[in-house]
């Protein structure tokens, strides 16, 4: 089922806002993460870890979920399809991976925020910088894939293209007047 042009543009706008918002929020999160693990001030470390948890659950997780959902809707509602092109499939798999890693990592972040909120000195906590930077790299790769849309059709996409080509040829042949 193909979306109407108006709905497609609306969904594309929502998808772009959520995915680019995810990248922007992750950059802010990385700043908090760096602050949490490098500061010598206990209060600053506490605040950073607690803010990382809030940012994660109330900004990153909703944006990741919205990106995944709107990406699926865009793939299923446009001619790109979900399984026709490798770049769409790779983008989907990387988005799922990034979302799952985020959800798993949020458990650790919540633990670190709890330690910080308990009054203990959080300056020895490791933070999540490796996951944060890795997530940013993955999101940037997805963005580049979606901008450049490299060629490459999956076997399923190839079959679909052939079916559509055959159908067009049959329609043209049926609409041509027959010579008698």
N, C-alpha and C positions, 0 to 999 in steps of 0.2 A: 504494500500500500504506500503510495507516494503522498507526501504532505502537500497541501496547497502552498503557493509561493509565500503568502502572508504568514502562515503558520511556520514554514521552514525558516523564514527570516527571524521570526520571534524566537524559535528554538535555538537557532544559531547564535543569536544575541545572548540568550541565557547561558548557553554552553560556553561562549567566549568569556562572559563575565565571571562565571564560576571557575573556569579553568585558569584564567589569568589572575583571578582573585586568590586562588589556591597558591599560585607561584608567589604572589606578593606577600601573602600572609606567611608563607614559609620563609621568605627572606627576613621578615620581621622576627619570626620564631628563631631563626639562626642567630640573630643579634642577641636575643635573650639568652640563648644557649651559650654563646661565647661569653656573655657577661656572667652567667651563673657559674661557669667553671674557671674563669680567670680573675674574678674580683677578689680582693682581700677583705672586703667589707661583708660581715656576716648578714647584716640586714639587706644589703643589695642582692646577695646570693639567695636569701630566703624569698625576697620579692620576685626575683627572676624565675625561680623554680615554680612558685605558685602561679605566676603569670603564664608560664609555659603550659601548665596544665589547663588553665582557663582558655588560652588561645587554641590549644590542641582540640579540646572537646567542643568548644563553642564557635570556632572559626574554621580550623583545618578539617576536622571530620565532616561538618556539614558541606563545606566546599568540595571536598573529595567525593562525597556521596552525590552531590548535585552534578559534578562533572561526569561521573560514571553514568548516572541516569540519563542526563541530556545527551551524552555521547551515544549511548545505546539508541535513544529515540532518533537522533540524527542519522545514525547508520541504518536503522530499520525503516525510516521514513523518507529516505532519499535513494537515488539511483546508485549511490556508492555501495549500499548493502553492507551487511555485517561480515560476510565471509567471501566477498568477491575479490577484494584487493588486499594484498599483504600489508600495506601500510595501515589500513583500518584495523585489521586483525592484530597487528603488532601494537598499535596504539591502545586497543582494548585490553590486551593482555598486560601491557605495562601499567595501564591505569588501575587494573584490578590488583596487580602486584603492589603498586604504590599505596593503594588504599588498605590492603591487608597489612602491609608492613606498618603503616601509620596506626592502625587499630591495635596491633600487637604492641608497638612501641608506646602507645598511650598508657598501657598498663604500667610500664616502667616509669613513665613521666609522672603518673598519679602517685606511685610509691615515693618518688623523690620529692614531690610537692607535699605529701603527707609528712615526710621526715622534716622538711623545711618548716612546715606549719606547726610541728610539735614543739618547736623551740630548740631542737638539736642544731648543731653547727652543720650546715649543708655544704660547706666548702670542699669537702672530700668526695662529694658525689660526682660521678663521671659525666653527667649530662648525656646528651644524645646527638652530639655533633656529627658523628659518622653517619648516622641514619638521616639526619637533617640534610646534610650536603649530598648524600647519595640520592635522597628523594628529590632534591632540586635538580640534580643532573638528569634523573629519569624524566621529570616533568619537562625539562628543556628539550630532551630528545623527542618526546611526544609532540611538543609544540612544533619542532622543526619538521617532523614527519607529516604533521597535518598541514603545514604551510606548503611544503614542496611536493607532497603526494607522489613519491617515486613510483615509477611504473612497476608493474608486476601483478599479474592476475593469478589468483589461486586456481587450482583445477576446477573447483566449483564455479568460480567466476568465469572461467573459460567456457564451460558447458552452458552457462546462462547466456553469455555473449553469442555463442553459436545458435542457441535456440531463438534468441531475439533476431539475429541476422536472418535465419531461415524463415521466421514468421514475417519479417518485412518483405523478403523476396516473394513469398507466397501471396502477400497482400498486393504487391506491385503486379504480379502476374495475373491475379484475379481482376485487377482494375484495368488492365490493358485490353482494348478491343481485339477480338480474334479476327485474323485475316481469313476470308472465305474463298 
